Amino acid sequence: MTSTPATGRPASSTMAGIVLFLSAGVCFTILDIIAKYLSRDYSIVQIAWARYVFAIVAVMALLPKAHRRRPFVSAKPLLQTVRAALLVMVTLMFFLAVSYLPLADVTSVGFATPLIVTALGALLLGETVGPRRWAAVIIGFCGVLIIVRPTGTIHWAVFVTLAMATGNAVFQLMTRVLSRHDSPHVAASYVAFVGGIGLTLIVPFVWKSPDLFGWVLHVTIGLTAGVGHYALASAFNQAPASTLAPFAYIQLIWITIGGLLVFGDFPDLWTIIGAGIVVASGIYIFYREAKRREPGSS
């Protein structure tokens, strides 16, 4: 059996991880498109409720039996709860942003998350970030500025998108810390149940009864979220993060195609240029992190 030179993992395992990672991206693209479509008629709270409640079904069906019996046994239950609540807030901000802005624009700004993770990792966790990665962070943020184009009147949803990217970066840092203590199965359980229970307490105040097609979309958005997050967790068990991370940007292609086909939205030239800068900066940061972890590298 062959193995990848850098990690020693079987090549088949790495390929399986890539396939799972790409599958998760497809699931999240479907989720995003449905969320924008539903936002025409339903509250973002109700859409988020469906995303988490029906995700519980998918998560519990996919969890191994050993974890299914004890899904909340965690070494850090309070942090897991806070992390899950933070993701709920990020989800609400994303749904709010895409209800006003094109999907590709919101997703492009969202891809600044790795840049923010790098900066916050240095500032909050004391991680070493060399001048090359700091330069990539600065260049990447210039790409974000090109996307949002802060000249004249800026739509307020742009600031929601920036807050979403920052919140998602904090969520990923918490995930990095908690991964040292709990399995991905525990993390997935907390996310699904904290979101489902919390939003169930709020959704009666904004509830609008869906028709049959609306219910199909409500259920689908939850199932794709649950399957997507489980595929994502499984992918990181099969392949190293440094190998998988660059493939995340393929989702921008799916989002652009979906936005064009369903909503008639296509990013303008400046959005494409800005997104290209953000993507290139993110990939370079992942490359530098992978090089830094190699034996003998500083």
C-alpha positions, 0 to 999 in steps of 0.5 A: 500500500502506497503512502503520502510522503509528507504524512505517512498516511495511506494514499487511499485514506488521503483520497477518501478524505479529499472525496469526503471534504468535497462532498461536504462542500457540495452539501454546504452549497446546497444548504446555502442556496436553500437558505437564500431561497427560503429567506424570501418567505421565512424568518432567518430564525426559522430557517436556522431552526430547520437547519439544526433540528433536522440536522439532529436526525442526520447526526444521530443516524451517522454517529457510531453506536458507542457515541450515539449512546453518550453523545455529550460526554465531553472533557470540556462541556461548557466550552463545547456549549459556547462553541456550538452557540457561537456557530448558531450566531454565525449561521444566523449572520450568514443567513441574514447576509445572503438574504440581501447580498449575492451568495458569491459575494458573501462566500468570498468574504467568508473565505477570509476566515483562514486569514483571521484565524491566522491573525487571531492564532498569533494574538490570542493563542501565541502561535508563531506567525512569520513575516510571509504569513503576515504578508499573506494576511494583509494581502488577503484583507486587501482582497476583502476590501476589493470585494466590499469596495468601501466607496460611497454607500456600503450595504449594512449586510456587508458588515454582517458578513465581516462579523460572520467571518470573524465569528467563524474564525473564533469558532475554528480556533475553539475547534482547534483547542477542543479537538485536543480533548474531544472527538469530532462526534462529540463536537457534532452532537453539541452543535446539532443539539445546542442549536436545535434546542436553543432555536426551538425556544425562539422560533414560535415567535417568528413561525410561519407554517410552510407549504409542502414544498416549504417543508421539503426544503426545511427538512433538506436544509437540515439533513444536508447540514448534518451530513455535511458536518459529519463528512467534514469531521470524517474527512479530517480523520482520513487526511491532514488539514493542510492537504484538505484546506485548499479544496475548500475554495472549490465551494466558491465555484459551486456557489457561483454556479448555483447563484447564477442558475437559481437567482441569476446572480453572477459576481462582477469583475471586482468581486472575482478579482478580490475573491482571487486574492483572498483565495490565493492568500488563504492557499499560501497560508495553508502552504506555509503552515504545512511547510512549518510542520515538516521535520527540520522546519522552523 
